[in-house]
Amino acid sequence: MILVKSVSWGVWARDEIFAQSRRALRFARVTTGKRVLCRAKKDMRLCFAKTLWLWPRVRSPPRVRSPPRRRRQKSGRTFDTRYYTRGVIVAKRLLTTVDHAPDVVDLTYVYPVVSRRAGGVSIGVNLNPNNACNWKCAYCQVEGLVLGAGPKIDLEKLERELRLMLHDVQEGDFLARSAPEGARVLKDIAFAGNGEPTTSPDFAASVEVVRRVLADTGLLGKLPIVLITNGTQVKKSDVADGLKALATMNGRVWFKFDSATEEAMRRVNQAPGDVYTHLSKLRAAASLCPTWIQTCLVAWDGAPPSEEEQAAYLGILETLVKEGVSIRGVLLYSAARKSAQPESVHISPLTEGWLRAFASRIEATGLEVLVTP
């Protein structure tokens, strides 16, 4: 009887419980009277009831939690990356060199482009989702551009989006689905976007996020990181810290220097300040991180930059070379995408022949020049 009672209340599998109960019942029949036999039958019924109660817990496989369903995007709201399943990012349109709008994917901070200067796909980091910049260049393609600074960044969301994008580029078929043939190679990560990235209070922290993600994916030191900047903030301590960190991560600065006269700077860039203050910031950037000068030249009302403007530009480059400022070279190009600014009626791209002729004059100063028509 002790055996039957212990079995009836134990957590046993069904076959074992039935076997124990049958043995106990046979034992009771041959060794005891009617009263004990009835008690044994009662315990056997308890065993059977317990077996039924235990059945789904003994035999059922463990539950597997299914992934969350992908939710439809609601109009006017940003798509949350938690609802991307299997690390798939869908581009709304084929990536091209004439369309660098961040809304090509439904992410807040990260977006892919086909870069003419990089020669492939560049993953952009947009620290200005509010479309705010402290310059307002006439050739800028950002719609709704306003004067201002970048906002605070949701660093966890930035990290999540960057990991998702890199995973789909490395392990998935994003490039095959979204990039044209001949450009299906990841070239760099670029801090660019819809404004001046260094105006964000979280610029340096964002650089650290990029470092951590690249280290985890095995790309740190292998994949270049580019900061496309007008250089106005480089003397601020947090921005300088960010540039120093970039220098240790195979990073480089593309420093905007379009005009060498104040009149042209105000007309093309709507930039406050003077040329020599801007040059002092160029020197500071070059001392912190490998720096290229990026120069976008356009025709204004059909006329290319005047000879006076060209001479002033070349004179500044000669001065930098004589001073020994560590400038890696000049990235020379013209407007390739449609401007969204009111001043767009005045500008038009320069011909490749004009750009190459001016590049030869720049090379005479001793600097390397890369021309992107």
C-alpha positions in Angstrom: 0.0 0.0 0.0 2.8 2.4 0.7 4.1 1.7 -2.8 0.7 2.5 -4.4 0.3 5.7 -2.4 3.7 7.0 -3.2 3.2 6.2 -6.9 -0.3 7.8 -7.0 1.2 11.1 -5.9 4.5 11.0 -7.7 5.3 12.8 -11.0 5.9 9.8 -13.2 5.5 9.1 -16.9 2.2 7.3 -17.8 3.6 3.8 -18.5 5.5 3.7 -15.3 2.4 4.8 -13.3 0.2 2.1 -14.9 2.8 -0.6 -14.2 3.2 0.3 -10.6 -0.6 0.4 -10.1 -1.1 -3.0 -11.6 1.6 -4.6 -9.5 0.1 -3.0 -6.4 -3.4 -4.3 -7.2 -2.2 -7.9 -7.7 -0.3 -7.7 -4.4 -3.4 -6.5 -2.5 -5.6 -9.3 -3.9 -3.4 -12.1 -2.6 -2.3 -10.7 0.7 -5.2 -8.7 2.1 -8.9 -8.8 2.6 -11.7 -6.9 0.9 -11.2 -3.6 2.7 -7.6 -3.3 1.6 -8.5 -4.4 -1.9 -11.0 -1.5 -2.2 -8.4 1.0 -1.1 -6.0 -0.3 -3.7 -8.6 0.1 -6.4 -9.2 3.7 -5.2 -5.5 4.4 -5.4 -5.4 2.9 -8.9 -8.2 5.3 -10.0 -6.2 8.2 -8.6 -3.2 7.0 -10.6 -5.2 7.0 -13.8 -6.6 10.5 -13.1 -3.1 11.8 -12.3 -1.8 10.2 -15.6 -4.4 12.1 -17.6 -3.5 15.3 -15.9 0.2 14.7 -16.5 -0.2 13.6 -20.1 0.2 17.0 -21.9 3.2 17.9 -19.7 4.9 14.5 -20.2 4.4 14.1 -23.9 4.0 17.6 -25.4 7.2 19.1 -27.0 8.4 22.5 -25.6 6.7 25.6 -27.0 8.6 27.6 -29.5 7.9 31.3 -29.5 7.2 32.5 -33.1 8.8 35.7 -34.3 6.7 38.9 -34.2 4.7 39.6 -37.2 5.8 42.3 -39.6 3.5 45.3 -39.1 2.4 47.5 -41.9 3.9 51.0 -42.0 1.4 53.7 -41.0 1.4 56.9 -43.0 3.6 59.6 -41.4 5.3 57.2 -38.9 8.8 55.8 -39.0 9.0 52.0 -39.4 10.3 50.4 -36.2 13.2 48.0 -37.0 11.8 45.5 -34.3 9.4 44.4 -36.9 11.9 43.4 -39.6 12.1 39.7 -39.6 15.2 37.7 -40.7 17.2 40.8 -41.1 15.7 41.9 -44.5 15.7 45.5 -45.5 13.7 46.5 -48.5 14.7 49.5 -50.6 11.8 51.5 -52.1 13.7 52.0 -55.3 16.9 51.0 -57.1 19.9 52.8 -55.7 21.4 55.3 -58.1 24.1 58.0 -58.1 21.4 60.7 -58.6 19.3 59.8 -55.7 20.8 60.0 -52.2 17.6 60.6 -50.2 17.7 58.8 -46.9 14.0 57.8 -47.3 15.1 55.0 -49.7 14.6 52.7 -46.7 12.3 53.0 -43.7 15.0 53.6 -41.2 15.7 56.8 -39.1 19.5 57.1 -39.1 20.9 54.6 -41.6 20.5 54.6 -45.4 22.4 53.2 -48.4 23.5 55.1 -51.5 25.5 54.5 -54.6 28.4 56.9 -54.3 30.2 58.2 -57.4 33.3 59.2 -55.4 33.5 55.9 -53.4 32.8 53.8 -56.5 30.2 51.6 -54.9 27.6 51.4 -52.1 28.1 53.6 -49.1 26.1 53.2 -45.9 25.1 56.7 -44.7 24.7 57.7 -41.1 22.2 60.6 -40.9 22.6 62.6 -37.7 20.3 65.3 -39.1 16.8 63.7 -39.5 15.3 67.1 -38.8 16.8 68.5 -42.1 18.8 71.1 -40.1 22.1 72.5 -41.3 24.2 75.5 -40.4 24.9 76.1 -44.1 22.4 76.3 -47.0 24.3 75.4 -50.1 22.6 76.3 -53.4 23.2 72.8 -54.8 21.8 70.9 -51.8 19.2 68.2 -52.6 17.6 68.1 -49.2 14.0 69.1 -49.3 12.7 71.3 -46.5 16.2 72.3 -45.4 16.3 74.7 -42.5 19.1 76.5 -40.7 19.9 74.9 -37.4 21.7 72.1 -35.7 21.2 68.3 -35.5 19.2 66.8 -32.7 20.1 64.3 -30.0 20.4 60.8 -31.3 18.7 57.6 -30.1 22.0 55.8 -29.9 20.4 52.4 -29.3 18.2 52.7 -32.4 21.2 53.9 -34.4 23.2 50.8 -33.4 20.3 48.5 -34.1 19.7 49.9 -37.6 23.4 49.8 -38.4 23.8 46.2 -37.4 20.7 45.3 -39.4 22.0 47.1 -42.5 25.4 45.5 -42.3 24.0 42.1 -41.7 21.7 42.3 -44.7 24.6 43.6 -46.9 27.1 41.0 -45.7 24.9 38.0 -45.1 21.9 38.7 -47.2 21.2 39.8 -50.7 20.5 43.5 -50.3 23.2 44.5 -52.8 21.9 42.1 -55.4 18.3 43.3 -54.9 18.9 47.1 -54.6 22.2 48.1 -56.2 22.9 48.3 -60.0 25.5 45.9 -61.5 29.0 47.3 -61.2 28.2 48.9 -57.9 27.4 45.9 -55.7 30.3 46.3 -53.3 30.3 48.0 -49.9 32.9 50.8 -50.0 32.5 52.7 -46.7 30.3 54.1 -44.0 29.8 57.9 -44.3 28.5 60.4 -41.8 26.5 62.6 -44.1 22.7 62.8 -44.3 20.4 65.8 -44.3 22.7 68.4 -42.7 26.0 69.0 -41.0 26.6 65.9 -38.8 29.0 67.5 -36.4 26.2 69.9 -35.2 24.5 67.0 -33.4 25.4 66.9 -29.7 25.8 63.1 -30.0 28.3 63.1 -32.9 31.2 61.7 -30.8 28.9 59.1 -29.2 27.7 58.1 -32.7 31.3 57.6 -33.8 31.7 55.2 -30.8 28.6 53.3 -31.8 30.0 52.8 -35.3 33.3 51.6 -33.8 31.5 49.0 -31.6 29.4 47.7 -34.5 32.4 47.4 -36.9 34.4 45.6 -34.2 31.6 43.1 -33.6 31.3 42.4 -37.4 35.0 42.1 -38.0 35.1 45.3 -40.2 36.9 47.6 -37.9 40.0 48.9 -39.7 38.9 47.3 -42.9 35.9 49.4 -43.9 36.7 53.1 -44.3 34.7 55.6 -42.4 34.1 59.0 -44.0 33.0 62.3 -42.3 31.5 64.6 -44.9 31.6 68.0 -43.2 31.7 71.8 -43.8 34.2 71.9 -40.9 32.5 74.6 -38.9 32.5 72.7 -35.7 35.9 71.0 -35.7 37.4 73.2 -33.0 34.8 72.1 -30.4 36.2 69.7 -27.9 33.6 66.9 -28.4 33.9 67.1 -32.2 37.7 67.1 -32.0 37.4 63.9 -29.9 35.2 62.4 -32.5 37.8 63.2 -35.2 40.6 61.7 -33.1 38.6 58.5 -32.7 38.0 58.4 -36.5 41.7 58.6 -37.1 42.1 55.3 -35.2 39.3 53.6 -37.2 40.6 54.0 -40.8 38.6 57.2 -40.9 39.0 60.3 -43.1 37.5 63.7 -43.3 36.1 65.2 -46.5 36.3 68.9 -45.7 34.0 71.2 -47.8 35.9 74.1 -49.4 34.0 75.3 -52.4 35.0 79.0 -52.6 38.1 81.0 -51.8 36.3 84.4 -51.7 33.8 85.6 -49.2 31.4 86.8 -51.9 31.3 83.3 -53.5 30.9 81.6 -50.1 27.9 83.7 -49.3 26.4 83.1 -52.7 26.9 79.4 -53.1 27.0 78.2 -49.5 25.2 81.0 -47.6 28.0 80.5 -45.1 28.7 83.0 -42.3 32.3 84.0 -41.5 35.3 84.6 -43.6 37.7 82.5 -45.7 40.6 82.7 -43.3 38.6 81.5 -40.3 37.4 78.6 -42.5 41.0 77.8 -43.4 42.0 77.7 -39.7 39.4 75.0 -39.2 40.7 73.1 -42.2 44.2 73.1 -40.6 42.7 71.9 -37.3 40.9 69.0 -39.0 44.0 68.0 -40.9 45.9 67.8 -37.6 43.3 65.5 -36.1 42.4 63.1 -38.9 43.4 62.3 -42.5 41.7 65.0 -44.5 40.7 65.6 -48.1 39.4 68.9 -49.5 36.1 68.4 -51.3 35.2 71.1 -53.7 31.9 71.3 -55.6 32.0 73.8 -58.4 29.0 74.9 -60.4 28.1 77.4 -63.1 26.1 80.3 -61.8 23.7 81.7 -64.3 25.5 79.7 -67.0 29.0 81.1 -66.1 31.8 79.0 -64.5 33.8 80.4 -61.6 35.6 83.5 -62.6 39.3 83.6 -63.2 39.6 85.7 -60.0 37.9 83.0 -58.0 40.0 80.3 -59.5 43.2 82.2 -58.8 42.2 82.8 -55.2 41.4 79.1 -54.7 44.8 78.0 -56.2 46.6 80.5 -54.1 45.1 79.1 -50.9 46.1 75.5 -51.9 49.7 76.7 -52.6 49.8 78.3 -49.2 48.6 75.1 -47.5 51.3 73.1 -49.3 54.0 75.5 -48.3 52.9 75.4 -44.7 53.1 71.6 -44.7 49.5 71.1 -43.8 48.7 67.4 -44.2 46.1 67.5 -47.0 45.7 64.2 -48.7 44.3 65.6 -51.9 41.3 67.3 -53.5 38.0 65.7 -54.5 36.7 67.9 -57.4 33.2 67.4 -58.7 30.1 69.3 -59.9 26.4 69.1 -59.0 25.0 65.7 -60.1 21.6 65.7 -58.3 18.7 68.1 -58.6 18.8 70.8 -56.0 15.8 71.4 -53.8 16.8 75.0 -52.9 15.3 78.2 -54.3 18.8 79.2 -55.7 18.7 76.1 -57.9 17.5 78.3 -60.8 20.9 79.9 -60.9 23.1 76.8 -60.9 24.0 74.2 -63.5 26.7 71.5 -63.6 30.1 72.1 -65.1 31.3 70.0 -68.0 33.8 67.2 -67.4 36.3 69.0 -69.7 36.2 72.1 -67.6 36.7 70.1 -64.4 39.7 68.2 -65.7 41.3 71.4 -67.0 41.0 73.0 -63.6 42.2 69.8 -62.0 45.5 70.0 -63.9 46.0 73.5 -62.4 45.4 72.1 -58.9 47.9 69.3 -59.5 50.5 72.0 -60.3 50.4 72.9 -56.6 51.5 69.4 -55.6 48.2 68.0 -54.5 46.5 64.9 -55.8 43.2 65.5 -57.5 40.3 63.0 -58.0 37.7 64.3 -60.5 34.2 63.0 -60.4 32.2 64.2 -63.4 
